[in-house]
Amino acid sequence: MLDVLTNIRLLDILDIVIVAFIIYRIILLIRGTRAVQMLLGLAVIFAVYVASRVGDLHTLNWFLSNFLSSIILVIIVIFQNDIRRALVHVGRNPFFGGLSMNDESVAIDELVKACGILGGRKIGALIVVERENGINDILESGTVIDARITCELIRSIFMPSSPIHDGALVVQQGRLSKAGCFLPLSRGLDLTKDLGTRHRAALGLTELADAVAIVVSEETGNISVAVNGGMTRNLDATSLKKVLGRLLEPRNVKNKKPKQQKKG
């Protein structure tokens, strides 16, 4: 043991640290996405392969050996969207990338102000803010906007007379990128009946990605925030700003999450 330790070079330590950092970043990128389930599936296949070798199951072993011999190609095909997203995110700041600290605060204020006004008028709304994991592969349809975040624009989008008021408004890299996007609904069996389509869509998206979803109820005007498949409900403007500040501002986001209530 001492011989091994004495033979370790500084470059060996650096090599291990770099590999560990790469693995850590990969885990962060796929956390909360469908890639996790795919990786688990590949792990099960590998476990069956090992069992087939130990148990002398020749036919199964031959089949899995041929499959695993081209595992690199399989991984590239299966995870092509995640690989593309990872390359896009290299060197990119999360949440409000490209905005100054003051601009980030203004953007959050505009979101909070818009949600407060919409809630007061009982106008339903669903706003999704992309964080580290890209969500373009999850979004369905949508109209490209690419505009600055302003309360007036958000309000006009969700007015019942607007042709794009249905669906979600998406914030990416500090700008309003798309509107009228349809999201996958949550399949949770323990959801209460008072959760409408917007709430289920918010939960469904945050079960698949690390995005933050803000919901304004059309029936009650109440504001809710969904993240990581959980939802905090009945927020006012002050509490909404605190929650978004913790979740979206890069300088405050580390290891800080809102206390989540049970679904429903």
C-alpha positions in Angstrom: 0.0 0.0 0.0 2.8 2.4 0.9 4.6 1.5 -2.4 1.5 2.5 -4.3 1.1 5.8 -2.5 4.8 6.7 -3.0 4.5 6.0 -6.7 1.6 8.4 -7.2 2.6 11.5 -9.2 1.1 14.9 -9.1 -0.1 14.3 -12.7 -1.9 11.2 -11.6 -3.8 13.2 -9.0 -4.6 15.8 -11.6 -5.8 13.1 -14.0 -8.2 11.7 -11.4 -9.5 15.1 -10.4 -10.2 16.0 -14.1 -12.1 12.7 -14.7 -14.1 13.1 -11.5 -15.0 16.6 -12.5 -16.2 15.5 -16.0 -18.3 12.7 -14.4 -19.8 15.2 -11.9 -20.7 17.6 -14.7 -22.3 14.8 -16.7 -24.4 13.8 -13.7 -25.5 17.4 -13.3 -26.5 17.6 -16.9 -28.6 14.5 -17.0 -30.1 14.8 -13.5 -33.8 15.0 -13.7 -34.0 14.1 -17.4 -35.0 11.0 -19.3 -31.3 10.2 -19.8 -31.2 8.8 -16.2 -33.8 6.1 -17.0 -31.9 5.2 -20.2 -28.6 4.9 -18.2 -30.4 2.6 -15.7 -31.6 0.5 -18.6 -28.0 0.2 -19.9 -26.8 -0.8 -16.4 -29.5 -3.5 -16.3 -28.4 -4.9 -19.7 -24.7 -4.9 -18.5 -25.7 -6.7 -15.3 -27.6 -9.4 -17.3 -24.5 -9.7 -19.5 -22.3 -10.4 -16.5 -24.9 -12.9 -15.2 -24.9 -14.7 -18.6 -21.2 -15.1 -18.5 -21.2 -16.4 -14.9 -24.2 -18.8 -15.6 -22.8 -20.0 -19.0 -25.9 -18.8 -20.9 -24.1 -19.0 -24.2 -26.9 -17.7 -26.5 -27.8 -14.8 -24.3 -24.1 -14.0 -23.8 -23.4 -14.0 -27.5 -26.3 -11.7 -28.2 -25.3 -9.2 -25.4 -21.7 -9.4 -26.4 -22.5 -8.2 -29.9 -24.8 -5.5 -28.5 -22.2 -4.2 -26.1 -19.4 -4.4 -28.7 -20.9 -1.3 -30.3 -22.0 0.3 -27.0 -20.2 3.6 -27.9 -22.3 4.0 -31.1 -25.4 3.0 -29.1 -24.7 5.6 -26.4 -24.2 8.3 -29.1 -27.5 7.5 -30.8 -29.5 7.2 -27.6 -28.0 10.3 -26.0 -27.6 12.5 -29.0 -29.9 15.2 -27.7 -28.1 15.2 -24.3 -24.7 15.3 -25.9 -25.7 18.2 -28.1 -27.1 20.0 -25.0 -24.0 19.4 -23.1 -21.8 20.9 -25.8 -24.1 23.9 -26.0 -23.8 24.4 -22.2 -20.0 24.3 -22.2 -18.9 27.7 -21.0 -22.4 28.9 -20.8 -23.9 30.5 -17.6 -27.1 28.9 -16.3 -30.5 30.6 -15.9 -29.9 34.2 -17.0 -26.7 33.8 -18.9 -25.4 37.0 -20.4 -27.3 39.2 -18.0 -25.7 41.4 -15.3 -26.6 40.9 -11.7 -28.9 44.0 -11.9 -30.5 42.7 -15.1 -31.2 39.3 -13.4 -33.0 41.1 -10.6 -35.0 43.2 -13.0 -36.0 40.1 -15.0 -37.2 38.4 -11.8 -39.1 41.5 -10.8 -40.8 41.6 -14.2 -41.9 38.0 -13.8 -43.2 38.5 -10.3 -45.0 41.7 -11.3 -46.7 40.0 -14.3 -47.8 37.0 -12.2 -49.2 39.2 -9.5 -51.3 41.2 -12.0 -52.4 38.0 -13.8 -53.3 36.4 -10.5 -55.3 39.5 -9.4 -57.3 39.3 -12.6 -57.7 35.5 -12.5 -56.0 35.1 -15.8 -54.3 31.7 -16.1 -50.6 31.5 -17.0 -47.8 29.0 -17.2 -44.2 30.3 -17.4 -41.2 27.9 -17.6 -37.7 29.1 -16.9 -34.9 26.9 -18.2 -32.0 26.2 -15.9 -28.9 24.1 -16.5 -30.6 21.3 -18.5 -32.0 22.3 -21.9 -35.7 21.6 -22.5 -36.0 22.0 -26.3 -36.4 18.2 -26.7 -39.3 18.2 -24.3 -41.3 21.2 -25.6 -44.0 20.6 -28.2 -44.6 23.2 -30.9 -44.6 26.9 -29.8 -44.2 30.3 -31.4 -40.7 31.9 -31.4 -40.7 35.3 -29.6 -37.1 36.1 -28.6 -37.9 39.2 -26.7 -36.8 40.9 -23.5 -38.6 39.9 -20.3 -41.2 42.6 -19.6 -44.4 42.6 -17.5 -46.4 44.1 -20.3 -45.4 41.5 -22.9 -46.1 38.6 -20.5 -49.5 40.0 -19.7 -50.4 40.5 -23.3 -49.3 36.9 -24.2 -51.7 35.4 -21.6 -54.7 37.6 -22.3 -57.6 35.4 -23.4 -57.8 37.2 -26.7 -54.2 36.4 -27.5 -53.8 33.6 -30.1 -50.8 32.2 -28.1 -52.3 32.4 -24.6 -52.7 28.6 -24.4 -49.6 26.6 -23.4 -46.4 27.7 -21.7 -44.3 30.8 -22.1 -40.6 29.8 -22.0 -37.7 31.8 -20.7 -34.2 30.8 -22.0 -31.0 32.6 -21.4 -32.7 35.6 -19.9 -35.1 36.2 -22.7 -38.7 35.2 -23.6 -37.9 32.6 -26.2 -41.2 30.8 -27.1 -44.9 31.0 -26.3 -47.8 28.6 -26.7 -45.6 25.5 -25.9 -47.4 22.4 -24.8 -45.7 20.4 -22.0 -46.0 16.7 -21.0 -48.5 16.2 -18.2 -47.6 14.6 -14.9 -48.6 11.0 -14.6 -48.6 11.1 -10.8 -51.5 9.1 -9.3 -51.5 11.0 -6.0 -52.4 14.4 -7.5 -55.4 16.1 -6.1 -58.4 16.9 -8.3 -58.1 20.6 -7.8 -54.9 20.7 -9.9 -55.7 21.8 -13.4 -54.0 21.2 -16.7 -51.4 24.0 -16.2 -50.4 22.6 -12.8 -50.1 19.0 -14.2 -48.1 20.3 -17.1 -45.8 22.2 -14.7 -45.2 19.1 -12.6 -44.8 16.9 -15.8 -42.0 19.2 -17.1 -40.2 19.5 -13.8 -40.2 15.7 -13.4 -38.2 15.4 -16.6 -35.9 18.5 -16.3 -34.5 20.9 -13.7 -36.5 23.8 -15.1 -38.7 26.0 -12.8 -42.4 26.4 -13.7 -44.6 29.2 -12.5 -48.4 28.6 -12.6 -51.1 31.2 -12.1 -54.5 29.6 -11.5 -57.4 30.7 -13.7 -59.9 29.6 -11.1 -58.4 31.1 -8.0 -55.7 33.5 -9.1 -53.2 31.7 -6.8 -49.6 31.4 -7.8 -47.6 28.2 -7.6 -44.0 27.2 -8.4 -43.0 23.7 -9.5 -39.5 22.3 -9.4 -38.0 18.8 -9.3 -41.5 17.3 -9.6 -42.8 19.1 -6.4 -45.0 22.1 -6.1 -45.2 25.1 -3.7 -48.6 26.6 -3.8 -50.5 29.7 -2.7 -47.6 32.2 -3.0 -47.9 35.9 -2.9 -45.7 38.4 -4.8 -43.2 38.6 -1.9 -42.8 34.9 -1.4 -42.7 34.3 -5.2 -39.8 36.7 -5.5 -37.9 35.0 -2.7 -38.4 31.5 -4.2 -37.4 32.7 -7.7 -34.4 34.5 -6.3 -33.1 31.3 -4.6 -33.8 29.2 -7.7 -32.8 31.4 -10.6 -30.0 33.7 -9.5 -26.7 32.0 -10.1 -25.0 33.7 -7.2 -27.7 32.6 -4.8 -28.7 29.2 -6.3 -26.1 26.8 -4.8 -27.7 24.3 -2.5 -30.8 26.5 -2.0 -34.2 25.2 -2.7 -37.7 26.2 -1.6 -39.4 24.1 0.9 -41.7 22.0 -1.2 -45.1 20.9 -0.2 -46.5 17.6 -1.2 -48.1 17.4 -4.6 -51.6 18.6 -4.2 
